[in-house]
Amino acid sequence: NHMTAVEEFAVRHALKQLPEGQARYNALIPKSSPGPGQQYAFEVDLDRCTGCKACVTACHNENGLDEDETWRTVGLIHGGSAENPAIQHVTSACHHCLEPACASGCPVKAYEKDPETGVVKHLEDQCIGCQYCILKCPYDVPKYNKKRGIVHKCDMCISRLNVGEAPACVRACPSEAIRITVVDNQAVRKSPKDFVNNVPDAPDSNYTLPTTRYTTKKNLPANMASSDYHLIKPEHSHMPLVVMLVLTQLSVGAFLAEIVINQYMDDTLRAIVWPYHILVGFVIGIVALGVSILHLGRPFYAFRAIIGIRTSWLSREIVAFGLFAFLSTLYAMGYWIAPVGSFFQTAQLGSLKFQMDYLGIGVFVSGLLGVISSIMVYKDTKRPFWDNYFTTIKFSLTMVILGFATIFLTTTLLAALHPGLSVKVLMASFGDVFVEIIMLMTMIKLFV
């Protein structure tokens, strides 16, 4: 009969067949460093994993982690049938992917993939604690440390490997279920499903090309799933991001509504209400961007967030909204600060109205680029709930609905308070159009 991993370990222990000392560890790491086109990788023998979590404890102690932190985890998958049930423990840590999503998504380039060893390292001094890498990684590898305000992760104990010593998890496993191997990068690219993806219920390996190889002599049932597969629990809400997303979309939508309203309002009315429209959109946008800083673990280093603009949608979002903030500030100052308005008038670039119209369009376009980047920030995580057209529809319609409703409300309140305005006259000029837009967009969003 086939023995379980625990039974096999007990027998080997009783027969004193377990190797001891440094010789045991030497057999679990490569005899030479990776060559060109190769890298270090974990290899896990699922048939030997007992779920004892000695690897978790060893990793915790070796890296001096806080009490509630873990860089290596041991999960459980189960399935099969009532007649032939199956369970399997799975130990995992960072898979040191060929195309790590954490690195491509990081706005400050706090990750680097070592060209010689292939180990994905996290640069703690560079990290600003935005936690986007946590959303980007499909394997829940990066961990956020609230005390330090940064993310950090497994580095395969590379400092030990460099001197010929086995990583903590490898040394601690009593049944030798974990070892370090050298893999050929081309083999990973050619057959990504032979690595992490060969474990039931694992994410698609084509996304990041993980290098951990799981081996087993058993035929694991295809219906196996994580033991917590059906457990629904709320994640951390990231409230500053909730406020930022809603208010930036509202602000950009307000500038769009301001452009539309100008097509239905005569110059006399427009001269009265326009500055207030600009002020509302500007203030809400600036508040939104200010609140977003509160999300960072190290907000004083937020200026670094544009470093990753070549690969990170988060960096692109920050650059776009930064431009939006700059242009909207000029736009508001042009009406509310006399010297700035005078400068526009004396710059010989056409009439003040002409210049401000085009500046307003520039404000909206830069804000729209920010909203598009916000959409891609979530879609680029490749998570099923976000990576679909619903995200685009939700963000876009929220922008229109809230923006037009805010300008509609602002104009109505202004008309009620301003002696030179009439609610009836204003509603006759643009009210029907705005109500129809708000109703239509709301119905579409509710339907979707």
Sine and cosine of phi, psi and omega as CSV:
sin_phi,cos_phi,sin_psi,cos_psi,sin_omega,cos_omega
0.00,0.00,0.52,-0.85,0.02,-1.00
-0.95,0.30,0.79,-0.61,0.02,-1.00
-1.00,0.07,0.52,-0.85,0.11,-0.99
-0.96,0.28,0.21,-0.98,0.01,-1.00
-0.87,0.49,-0.61,0.79,0.01,-1.00
-0.91,0.40,-0.70,0.72,0.00,-1.00
-0.90,0.43,-0.66,0.75,0.01,-1.00
-0.90,0.44,-0.66,0.75,0.01,-1.00
-0.90,0.43,-0.66,0.75,-0.01,-1.00
-0.89,0.46,-0.66,0.75,0.00,-1.00
-0.91,0.41,-0.72,0.69,-0.01,-1.00
-0.89,0.45,-0.59,0.81,0.02,-1.00
-0.92,0.38,-0.69,0.73,-0.01,-1.00
-0.90,0.43,-0.59,0.81,0.00,-1.00
-1.00,0.06,0.08,1.00,0.01,-1.00
0.81,0.58,0.70,0.72,0.01,-1.00
-0.99,-0.14,0.00,1.00,-0.01,-1.00
-0.99,0.14,0.81,-0.58,0.03,-1.00
-0.92,0.40,0.45,-0.89,-0.04,-1.00
-0.79,-0.61,0.33,-0.94,0.12,-0.99
0.96,0.27,-0.25,-0.97,-0.09,-1.00
-0.89,0.45,-0.50,0.87,-0.02,-1.00
-0.87,0.49,-0.59,0.81,0.01,-1.00
-0.90,0.44,-0.70,0.71,-0.03,-1.00
-0.95,0.32,-0.57,0.82,0.00,-1.00
-0.88,0.48,-0.51,0.86,-0.01,-1.00
-0.97,0.25,-0.21,0.98,-0.08,-1.00
-0.97,-0.25,0.09,1.00,0.06,-1.00
-0.75,-0.66,0.41,-0.91,-0.03,-1.00
-0.91,0.42,0.48,-0.88,0.02,-1.00
-0.98,0.19,-0.28,0.96,0.00,-1.00
-0.63,-0.77,0.35,-0.94,0.01,-1.00
-0.96,0.29,0.32,-0.95,0.03,-1.00
-0.89,0.46,0.58,-0.81,0.08,-1.00
-0.99,-0.11,-0.14,-0.99,0.04,-1.00
-0.84,0.54,0.74,-0.68,0.01,-1.00
0.97,0.24,0.26,0.97,0.01,-1.00
-0.79,-0.62,0.23,-0.97,0.09,-1.00
-0.37,-0.93,0.29,-0.96,0.11,-0.99
-0.94,0.34,0.49,-0.87,0.06,-1.00
-0.42,-0.91,0.43,-0.90,0.13,-0.99
-0.98,0.19,0.53,-0.85,0.19,-0.98
-0.74,-0.67,0.77,-0.64,-0.08,-1.00
-0.86,-0.52,0.81,-0.58,0.10,-1.00
-1.00,-0.03,0.98,-0.22,-0.06,-1.00
-0.89,0.45,-0.47,0.89,-0.01,-1.00
-0.93,0.36,-0.34,0.94,-0.01,-1.00
-0.99,-0.14,-0.28,0.96,-0.06,-1.00
-0.96,0.27,0.85,-0.53,-0.04,-1.00
-0.98,-0.19,-0.13,0.99,-0.05,-1.00
0.98,0.20,0.35,0.94,-0.06,-1.00
-0.96,0.28,-0.35,0.94,0.03,-1.00
0.93,0.38,0.38,0.93,0.11,-0.99
-0.89,0.45,-0.56,0.83,0.03,-1.00
-0.90,0.43,-0.61,0.80,0.01,-1.00
-0.90,0.43,-0.72,0.70,-0.01,-1.00
-0.91,0.42,-0.68,0.73,-0.02,-1.00
-0.90,0.44,-0.69,0.72,0.03,-1.00
-0.88,0.48,-0.67,0.74,-0.01,-1.00
-0.88,0.48,-0.71,0.70,-0.03,-1.00
-0.95,0.32,-0.67,0.74,-0.05,-1.00
-0.88,0.47,-0.61,0.79,-0.10,-1.00
-0.99,-0.17,0.09,1.00,0.05,-1.00
0.86,0.51,0.68,0.73,-0.06,-1.00
-0.97,0.24,0.39,-0.92,0.06,-1.00
-0.94,0.35,0.21,-0.98,-0.13,-0.99
-0.85,0.53,-0.60,0.80,-0.07,-1.00
-0.99,-0.13,0.26,0.96,-0.04,-1.00
-0.96,-0.27,0.57,-0.82,0.14,-0.99
-0.58,-0.81,0.72,-0.70,0.10,-0.99
-0.99,-0.17,-0.40,0.92,0.08,-1.00
-0.88,-0.48,0.68,-0.73,-0.03,-1.00
-0.81,-0.58,0.37,-0.93,0.10,-1.00
-0.83,-0.56,0.91,-0.40,-0.01,-1.00
-0.97,-0.26,0.04,-1.00,-0.01,-1.00
-0.71,-0.71,0.77,-0.64,0.13,-0.99
-0.89,-0.45,0.55,-0.84,0.00,-1.00
-0.57,-0.82,0.33,-0.95,-0.04,-1.00
0.11,-0.99,-0.59,-0.81,-0.07,-1.00
1.00,0.08,-0.55,-0.83,-0.01,-1.00
-0.73,-0.68,0.10,-1.00,0.02,-1.00
-0.89,0.46,-0.55,0.83,0.00,-1.00
-0.98,0.19,-0.57,0.82,-0.03,-1.00
-0.75,-0.66,0.95,0.31,0.01,-1.00
-0.94,0.34,0.43,-0.90,0.01,-1.00
-0.64,-0.77,0.67,-0.74,0.12,-0.99
-0.75,-0.66,0.45,-0.89,-0.01,-1.00
-0.46,-0.89,0.82,-0.58,0.13,-0.99
-0.99,0.16,0.58,-0.82,-0.01,-1.00
-0.71,-0.70,0.90,-0.43,0.08,-1.00
-1.00,-0.05,0.67,-0.74,-0.04,-1.00
-0.50,-0.87,0.45,-0.89,0.11,-0.99
-0.58,-0.81,-0.37,-0.93,0.05,-1.00
-0.88,0.48,0.70,-0.71,-0.03,-1.00
-1.00,-0.06,0.05,1.00,0.07,-1.00
0.70,0.72,0.87,0.49,-0.12,-0.99
-0.89,0.45,0.42,-0.91,0.08,-1.00
-0.93,0.37,-0.56,0.83,0.03,-1.00
-0.80,-0.59,0.95,0.30,-0.10,-1.00
-0.89,0.46,0.84,-0.55,0.00,-1.00
-0.93,0.37,-0.50,0.87,0.02,-1.00
-0.87,0.50,-0.64,0.77,-0.04,-1.00
-0.96,0.29,-0.68,0.74,-0.04,-1.00
-0.94,0.35,-0.47,0.88,-0.04,-1.00
-1.00,0.02,-0.31,0.95,-0.09,-1.00
-0.92,0.40,0.83,-0.56,-0.03,-1.00
-0.97,0.25,-0.24,0.97,-0.03,-1.00
-0.90,-0.44,0.17,0.98,-0.01,-1.00
0.80,0.59,0.77,0.64,0.01,-1.00
-1.00,0.05,0.14,0.99,0.06,-1.00
-0.84,-0.55,0.57,-0.82,0.12,-0.99
-0.59,-0.81,0.60,-0.80,0.03,-1.00
-0.98,-0.20,0.91,-0.42,-0.07,-1.00
-0.87,0.49,0.83,-0.55,-0.08,-1.00
-0.93,0.37,-0.34,0.94,-0.04,-1.00
-1.00,-0.08,-0.64,0.77,-0.07,-1.00
-0.97,-0.24,-0.33,0.94,-0.06,-1.00
0.98,0.18,-0.02,1.00,-0.01,-1.00
-0.94,0.33,0.73,-0.68,0.05,-1.00
-1.00,0.03,0.93,-0.37,-0.05,-1.00
-0.98,-0.19,0.56,-0.83,0.10,-1.00
-0.97,-0.26,0.77,-0.64,-0.03,-1.00
-1.00,-0.09,0.99,-0.15,-0.13,-0.99
-0.89,0.45,-0.60,0.80,-0.02,-1.00
-0.92,0.40,-0.41,0.91,-0.04,-1.00
-1.00,0.05,-0.39,0.92,-0.13,-0.99
-0.92,0.39,0.65,-0.76,0.07,-1.00
-0.94,-0.33,0.03,1.00,0.07,-1.00
0.96,0.27,0.54,0.84,0.02,-1.00
-0.97,0.25,-0.39,0.92,0.09,-1.00
0.94,0.34,0.23,0.97,0.01,-1.00
-0.92,0.40,-0.51,0.86,0.02,-1.00
-0.88,0.47,-0.48,0.88,0.03,-1.00
-0.91,0.42,-0.63,0.77,0.03,-1.00
-0.96,0.29,-0.55,0.83,-0.04,-1.00
-0.96,0.28,-0.58,0.82,-0.07,-1.00
-0.97,0.25,0.85,-0.53,0.00,-1.00
-0.97,0.23,-0.12,0.99,-0.08,-1.00
-0.95,-0.32,0.18,0.98,0.04,-1.00
0.82,0.58,0.70,0.72,-0.07,-1.00
-1.00,0.07,-0.83,0.56,-0.02,-1.00
-0.89,0.45,0.65,-0.76,-0.01,-1.00
-0.85,-0.52,0.68,-0.73,-0.02,-1.00
-1.00,-0.02,0.75,-0.66,0.04,-1.00
-0.96,-0.29,0.95,-0.32,-0.08,-1.00
-0.91,0.42,-0.58,0.81,-0.04,-1.00
-0.90,0.44,-0.66,0.75,-0.04,-1.00
-1.00,-0.04,-0.27,0.96,0.01,-1.00
0.95,0.31,0.41,0.91,-0.02,-1.00
-0.68,-0.73,0.21,-0.98,0.12,-0.99
-0.98,-0.20,0.54,-0.84,0.17,-0.99
-0.50,-0.86,0.18,-0.98,-0.17,-0.99
-0.35,-0.94,0.08,-1.00,0.04,-1.00
-0.88,0.47,0.71,-0.71,0.09,-1.00
-0.87,-0.49,0.39,0.92,0.03,-1.00
0.87,0.49,0.40,0.92,-0.04,-1.00
0.72,0.69,0.76,0.65,-0.12,-0.99
-0.88,0.48,-0.48,0.88,0.03,-1.00
-0.90,0.43,-0.50,0.86,0.07,-1.00
-0.97,0.24,-0.70,0.71,0.00,-1.00
-0.87,0.49,-0.58,0.82,-0.03,-1.00
-0.90,0.43,-0.35,0.94,0.02,-1.00
-0.93,-0.38,0.31,0.95,0.09,-1.00
0.98,0.18,0.36,0.93,0.02,-1.00
-0.93,-0.36,0.52,-0.85,-0.03,-1.00
-0.97,0.23,0.56,-0.83,0.09,-1.00
-0.86,0.52,0.32,-0.95,-0.09,-1.00
-0.85,0.52,-0.68,0.73,-0.04,-1.00
-0.91,0.40,-0.61,0.80,0.02,-1.00
-0.91,0.42,-0.70,0.71,-0.02,-1.00
-0.91,0.41,-0.57,0.82,-0.14,-0.99
-0.99,0.15,-0.42,0.91,-0.09,-1.00
-0.91,0.40,0.90,-0.44,-0.06,-1.00
-0.94,0.35,-0.37,0.93,-0.05,-1.00
-0.96,-0.29,0.19,0.98,0.06,-1.00
0.84,0.54,0.68,0.73,-0.02,-1.00
-0.99,0.16,-0.32,0.95,-0.07,-1.00
-0.89,-0.46,0.70,-0.71,0.10,-1.00
-0.57,-0.82,0.25,-0.97,0.06,-1.00
-0.96,-0.28,0.74,-0.67,0.02,-1.00
-0.80,-0.60,0.11,-0.99,0.14,-0.99
-0.94,-0.35,0.82,-0.57,-0.02,-1.00
-0.92,-0.39,0.46,-0.89,0.07,-1.00
-1.00,0.04,0.85,-0.52,-0.06,-1.00
-0.85,0.53,-0.59,0.81,-0.02,-1.00
-0.91,0.41,-0.55,0.83,0.03,-1.00
-0.92,0.40,-0.59,0.81,0.03,-1.00
-0.92,0.40,-0.69,0.73,0.00,-1.00
-0.92,0.38,-0.56,0.83,-0.04,-1.00
-0.96,0.28,-0.63,0.77,-0.05,-1.00
-0.70,-0.71,0.94,0.35,-0.05,-1.00
-0.88,0.47,-0.46,0.89,-0.02,-1.00
-0.95,0.31,-0.18,0.98,0.04,-1.00
-0.98,0.20,-0.07,1.00,-0.05,-1.00
-0.96,-0.29,-0.83,-0.56,-0.10,-0.99
-0.84,0.55,-0.55,0.83,-0.09,-1.00
-0.91,0.42,-0.21,0.98,0.01,-1.00
-0.99,0.15,-0.01,1.00,0.11,-0.99
-1.00,-0.05,0.78,-0.62,-0.01,-1.00
-0.82,0.57,0.62,-0.79,0.06,-1.00
0.95,0.31,0.20,0.98,0.04,-1.00
-0.99,0.12,0.46,-0.89,0.05,-1.00
-0.89,0.46,0.33,-0.95,-0.02,-1.00
-0.92,0.40,0.85,-0.53,-0.05,-1.00
-0.94,0.34,-0.28,0.96,-0.02,-1.00
-0.91,0.41,-0.35,0.94,-0.06,-1.00
-0.93,0.36,-0.81,0.58,-0.08,-1.00
-0.89,-0.45,-0.12,0.99,-0.04,-1.00
0.83,0.56,0.91,0.42,0.03,-1.00
-0.93,0.38,0.41,-0.91,-0.10,-0.99
-0.93,-0.36,-0.06,1.00,0.03,-1.00
-0.95,0.33,0.79,-0.62,0.03,-1.00
-0.96,-0.27,0.79,-0.61,0.07,-1.00
-0.97,-0.26,0.77,-0.64,-0.02,-1.00
-0.87,-0.49,0.51,-0.86,0.07,-1.00
-0.31,-0.95,0.51,-0.86,0.08,-1.00
-1.00,-0.07,-0.11,0.99,-0.02,-1.00
-1.00,0.02,0.41,-0.91,0.12,-0.99
-0.99,-0.10,1.00,-0.09,-0.04,-1.00
-0.95,0.32,0.77,-0.64,0.01,-1.00
-0.84,0.54,0.60,-0.80,-0.05,-1.00
-0.93,0.37,-0.35,0.94,-0.06,-1.00
-1.00,0.01,0.16,0.99,0.00,-1.00
-0.92,0.39,0.63,-0.77,-0.01,-1.00
-0.61,-0.79,0.29,-0.96,0.01,-1.00
-0.86,0.50,0.53,-0.85,-0.03,-1.00
-0.90,0.43,-0.40,0.92,0.02,-1.00
-0.97,-0.23,0.36,0.93,-0.07,-1.00
-0.83,0.56,-0.64,0.77,-0.07,-1.00
-0.99,-0.11,0.10,0.99,0.01,-1.00
-0.99,0.13,0.84,-0.54,0.02,-1.00
-0.94,-0.33,0.86,-0.51,0.02,-1.00
-0.60,-0.80,0.59,-0.81,-0.02,-1.00
-0.94,0.33,0.66,-0.75,0.11,-0.99
-1.00,0.07,0.15,-0.99,0.09,-1.00
-0.85,0.53,0.76,-0.65,-0.18,-0.98
-0.98,0.18,-0.30,0.96,-0.04,-1.00
0.79,0.62,0.85,0.53,-0.12,-0.99
-0.81,0.58,-0.64,0.77,0.06,-1.00
-0.84,0.54,-0.57,0.82,0.02,-1.00
-0.95,0.31,-0.56,0.83,0.06,-1.00
-0.87,0.49,-0.74,0.67,0.00,-1.00
-0.89,0.45,-0.70,0.71,-0.03,-1.00
-0.87,0.50,-0.74,0.68,-0.05,-1.00
-0.89,0.45,-0.73,0.68,-0.04,-1.00
-0.90,0.43,-0.72,0.70,-0.09,-1.00
-0.96,0.27,-0.56,0.83,0.06,-1.00
-0.92,0.40,-0.65,0.76,0.04,-1.00
-0.90,0.43,-0.64,0.77,0.04,-1.00
-0.89,0.46,-0.71,0.70,-0.04,-1.00
-0.89,0.46,-0.73,0.68,0.01,-1.00
-0.90,0.44,-0.66,0.75,0.05,-1.00
-0.89,0.46,-0.54,0.84,0.03,-1.00
-0.92,0.40,-0.63,0.77,0.04,-1.00
-0.93,0.36,-0.54,0.84,0.10,-1.00
-0.91,0.41,-0.70,0.72,0.00,-1.00
-0.89,0.46,-0.59,0.81,0.02,-1.00
-0.90,0.43,-0.60,0.80,0.06,-1.00
-0.92,0.39,-0.67,0.74,-0.02,-1.00
-0.92,0.39,-0.67,0.75,-0.09,-1.00
-0.90,0.44,-0.45,0.89,0.00,-1.00
-0.91,0.41,-0.35,0.94,0.01,-1.00
-0.98,0.20,-0.23,0.97,-0.09,-1.00
-0.88,-0.47,0.00,1.00,-0.11,-0.99
-0.85,-0.52,0.70,-0.71,0.01,-1.00
-0.95,0.30,0.25,-0.97,-0.13,-0.99
-0.89,0.46,-0.53,0.85,-0.02,-1.00
-0.91,0.41,-0.77,0.64,0.03,-1.00
-0.91,0.40,-0.64,0.77,-0.06,-1.00
-0.88,0.47,-0.64,0.77,-0.02,-1.00
-0.88,0.48,-0.45,0.89,0.00,-1.00
-0.99,0.11,-0.72,0.70,-0.15,-0.99
-1.00,0.01,-0.43,0.90,-0.10,-1.00
-0.83,0.56,-0.76,0.66,-0.01,-1.00
-0.85,0.53,-0.55,0.83,-0.01,-1.00
-0.96,0.28,-0.58,0.81,0.09,-1.00
-0.86,0.50,-0.73,0.68,-0.01,-1.00
-0.88,0.47,-0.69,0.73,-0.04,-1.00
-0.89,0.46,-0.69,0.73,0.00,-1.00
-0.89,0.46,-0.75,0.66,0.01,-1.00
-0.88,0.48,-0.66,0.75,-0.01,-1.00
-0.91,0.42,-0.77,0.64,-0.06,-1.00
-0.88,0.47,-0.71,0.70,-0.01,-1.00
-0.89,0.45,-0.66,0.75,0.02,-1.00
-0.89,0.45,-0.69,0.72,0.00,-1.00
-0.92,0.40,-0.64,0.77,0.06,-1.00
-0.87,0.49,-0.68,0.73,0.00,-1.00
-0.86,0.51,-0.73,0.68,-0.04,-1.00
-0.94,0.34,-0.55,0.84,0.05,-1.00
-0.92,0.39,-0.65,0.76,0.01,-1.00
-0.91,0.42,-0.55,0.83,-0.06,-1.00
-0.88,0.48,-0.47,0.88,0.01,-1.00
-0.89,0.45,-0.49,0.87,-0.04,-1.00
-0.91,0.41,-0.27,0.96,0.02,-1.00
-0.96,0.27,-0.42,0.91,-0.11,-0.99
-0.97,0.25,0.60,-0.80,0.09,-1.00
-0.95,0.31,-0.48,0.88,0.02,-1.00
-0.75,-0.66,0.97,0.26,-0.12,-0.99
-0.89,0.45,-0.41,0.91,-0.02,-1.00
-0.94,0.35,-0.21,0.98,0.02,-1.00
-0.96,-0.28,0.32,0.95,-0.05,-1.00
-0.87,0.49,-0.43,0.90,-0.03,-1.00
-0.88,0.47,-0.31,0.95,0.00,-1.00
-0.97,0.26,-0.20,0.98,-0.23,-0.97
-0.93,0.37,-0.06,1.00,0.03,-1.00
-0.99,-0.13,-0.02,1.00,-0.07,-1.00
-0.89,0.46,-0.58,0.81,-0.09,-1.00
-1.00,-0.05,0.45,0.90,-0.12,-0.99
-0.87,0.48,-0.43,0.90,-0.02,-1.00
-0.94,0.35,-0.45,0.89,-0.07,-1.00
-0.82,-0.58,-0.39,0.92,-0.16,-0.99
-0.98,-0.21,0.82,-0.57,0.09,-1.00
-0.93,0.37,-0.43,0.90,0.05,-1.00
-0.91,0.41,-0.66,0.75,0.08,-1.00
-0.89,0.46,-0.67,0.74,0.00,-1.00
-0.91,0.42,-0.61,0.79,0.06,-1.00
-0.89,0.46,-0.68,0.73,-0.02,-1.00
-0.91,0.41,-0.66,0.75,0.02,-1.00
-0.91,0.42,-0.70,0.71,-0.02,-1.00
-0.89,0.45,-0.72,0.69,0.00,-1.00
-0.95,0.31,-0.43,0.90,0.12,-0.99
-0.90,0.43,-0.69,0.72,0.06,-1.00
-0.91,0.42,-0.64,0.76,0.05,-1.00
-0.86,0.51,-0.70,0.72,0.01,-1.00
-0.90,0.44,-0.66,0.75,-0.01,-1.00
-0.90,0.43,-0.75,0.66,-0.05,-1.00
-0.93,0.37,-0.62,0.78,0.01,-1.00
-0.93,0.37,-0.51,0.86,0.08,-1.00
-0.91,0.42,-0.72,0.69,0.06,-1.00
-0.87,0.49,-0.66,0.75,-0.03,-1.00
-0.88,0.48,-0.73,0.68,-0.01,-1.00
-0.93,0.37,-0.65,0.76,-0.02,-1.00
-0.91,0.41,-0.53,0.85,0.00,-1.00
-0.87,0.49,-0.45,0.89,0.01,-1.00
-0.98,-0.20,-0.56,0.83,-0.16,-0.99
-0.99,-0.16,-0.24,0.97,0.03,-1.00
-0.87,-0.50,0.93,-0.37,-0.15,-0.99
-0.82,0.57,-0.71,0.71,-0.01,-1.00
-0.86,0.51,-0.58,0.82,0.00,-1.00
-0.94,0.35,-0.68,0.74,0.05,-1.00
-0.89,0.46,-0.62,0.79,0.03,-1.00
-0.90,0.43,-0.62,0.79,0.03,-1.00
-0.88,0.48,-0.69,0.72,0.02,-1.00
-0.88,0.47,-0.63,0.78,-0.05,-1.00
-0.94,0.35,-0.56,0.83,-0.05,-1.00
-1.00,-0.06,0.05,1.00,-0.05,-1.00
-0.99,0.15,-0.08,1.00,0.04,-1.00
0.85,0.53,0.67,0.74,0.05,-1.00
-0.92,-0.40,0.43,0.90,-0.05,-1.00
0.97,-0.25,-0.07,-1.00,0.00,-1.00
-0.93,0.36,0.34,-0.94,0.02,-1.00
-0.87,0.50,-0.68,0.73,0.02,-1.00
-0.87,0.50,-0.69,0.73,0.00,-1.00
-0.88,0.48,-0.72,0.69,-0.02,-1.00
-0.90,0.44,-0.70,0.71,-0.05,-1.00
-0.93,0.37,-0.55,0.84,0.07,-1.00
-0.87,0.50,-0.73,0.68,-0.02,-1.00
-0.94,0.33,-0.57,0.82,0.06,-1.00
-0.91,0.42,-0.62,0.78,0.04,-1.00
-0.88,0.47,-0.64,0.77,0.06,-1.00
-0.90,0.43,-0.65,0.76,0.05,-1.00
-0.89,0.46,-0.63,0.78,0.05,-1.00
-0.87,0.49,-0.74,0.67,-0.02,-1.00
-0.90,0.44,-0.70,0.72,-0.03,-1.00
-0.88,0.47,-0.69,0.72,0.02,-1.00
-0.91,0.42,-0.62,0.78,0.05,-1.00
-0.92,0.39,-0.62,0.78,0.04,-1.00
-0.89,0.46,-0.63,0.77,0.08,-1.00
-0.88,0.48,-0.59,0.81,0.06,-1.00
-0.91,0.42,-0.68,0.73,0.02,-1.00
-0.91,0.42,-0.66,0.75,0.05,-1.00
-0.87,0.49,-0.66,0.75,0.04,-1.00
-0.90,0.43,-0.63,0.78,0.05,-1.00
-0.87,0.50,-0.67,0.74,0.03,-1.00
-0.86,0.50,-0.72,0.69,-0.04,-1.00
-0.94,0.34,-0.49,0.87,0.07,-1.00
-0.82,0.57,-0.65,0.76,-0.03,-1.00
-1.00,0.09,-0.66,0.76,0.00,-1.00
-0.90,0.43,-0.55,0.83,-0.07,-1.00
-0.95,0.32,-0.14,0.99,0.08,-1.00
-0.96,0.26,-0.26,0.97,-0.02,-1.00
0.90,0.43,0.29,0.96,0.05,-1.00
-0.99,0.15,0.73,-0.68,-0.15,-0.99
-0.81,0.58,-0.60,0.80,-0.06,-1.00
-0.93,0.36,-0.44,0.90,-0.05,-1.00
-0.96,-0.28,-0.56,0.83,-0.14,-0.99
-0.99,0.13,0.91,0.41,0.04,-1.00
-0.39,-0.92,0.10,-0.99,-0.10,-1.00
-0.94,0.35,-0.25,0.97,0.02,-1.00
-0.89,0.47,-0.60,0.80,0.00,-1.00
-0.88,0.48,-0.70,0.71,0.02,-1.00
-0.89,0.46,-0.69,0.72,-0.01,-1.00
-0.91,0.42,-0.72,0.70,-0.04,-1.00
-0.88,0.48,-0.77,0.64,-0.05,-1.00
-0.90,0.44,-0.69,0.73,-0.06,-1.00
-0.92,0.40,-0.71,0.70,-0.03,-1.00
-0.95,0.33,-0.56,0.83,0.10,-1.00
-0.87,0.50,-0.66,0.75,0.03,-1.00
-0.85,0.53,-0.75,0.66,-0.05,-1.00
-0.94,0.35,-0.75,0.67,-0.07,-1.00
-0.88,0.48,-0.80,0.61,-0.05,-1.00
-0.93,0.36,-0.62,0.78,-0.01,-1.00
-0.89,0.45,-0.75,0.66,-0.02,-1.00
-0.93,0.36,-0.61,0.79,0.02,-1.00
-0.91,0.42,-0.61,0.79,0.00,-1.00
-0.92,0.39,-0.71,0.71,0.03,-1.00
-0.92,0.39,-0.60,0.80,0.05,-1.00
-0.88,0.48,-0.73,0.69,0.00,-1.00
-0.92,0.40,-0.69,0.72,0.00,-1.00
-0.86,0.51,-0.71,0.70,-0.02,-1.00
-0.91,0.40,-0.65,0.76,0.00,-1.00
-0.90,0.43,-0.72,0.69,0.02,-1.00
-0.90,0.44,-0.64,0.77,0.01,-1.00
-0.90,0.44,-0.66,0.75,0.01,-1.00
-0.91,0.42,-0.57,0.82,-0.01,-1.00
-0.95,0.31,-0.44,0.90,-0.07,-1.00
-0.98,-0.19,-0.41,0.91,-0.09,-1.00
-1.00,0.02,0.79,-0.61,-0.05,-1.00
-0.92,0.40,-0.39,0.92,-0.04,-1.00
-1.00,-0.04,0.12,0.99,-0.04,-1.00
-0.85,-0.53,0.43,-0.90,0.04,-1.00
-0.80,-0.60,0.77,-0.64,0.03,-1.00
-0.86,0.52,-0.65,0.76,-0.04,-1.00
-0.89,0.45,-0.67,0.74,-0.01,-1.00
-0.92,0.38,-0.70,0.71,-0.01,-1.00
-0.90,0.44,-0.68,0.73,-0.01,-1.00
-0.91,0.41,-0.55,0.83,0.03,-1.00
-0.92,0.38,-0.47,0.88,-0.05,-1.00
-0.99,0.15,-0.63,0.78,-0.07,-1.00
-0.65,-0.76,-0.15,0.99,-0.15,-0.99
-0.84,0.54,-0.75,0.66,-0.04,-1.00
-0.87,0.49,-0.68,0.73,-0.02,-1.00
-0.89,0.45,-0.71,0.71,-0.03,-1.00
-0.92,0.39,-0.67,0.74,0.02,-1.00
-0.88,0.48,-0.66,0.75,0.01,-1.00
-0.91,0.42,-0.67,0.74,0.02,-1.00
-0.89,0.45,-0.73,0.69,-0.02,-1.00
-0.89,0.46,-0.71,0.71,-0.01,-1.00
-0.90,0.44,-0.71,0.70,-0.05,-1.00
-0.90,0.43,-0.73,0.68,-0.02,-1.00
-0.91,0.42,-0.61,0.79,0.02,-1.00
-0.91,0.41,-0.67,0.74,0.02,-1.00
-0.90,0.44,-0.66,0.75,0.02,-1.00
-0.89,0.46,-0.71,0.71,-0.03,-1.00
-0.90,0.43,-0.68,0.73,0.02,-1.00
-0.90,0.44,-0.62,0.78,0.01,-1.00
-0.91,0.42,-0.72,0.69,0.00,-1.00
-0.89,0.46,0.00,0.00,0.00,0.00
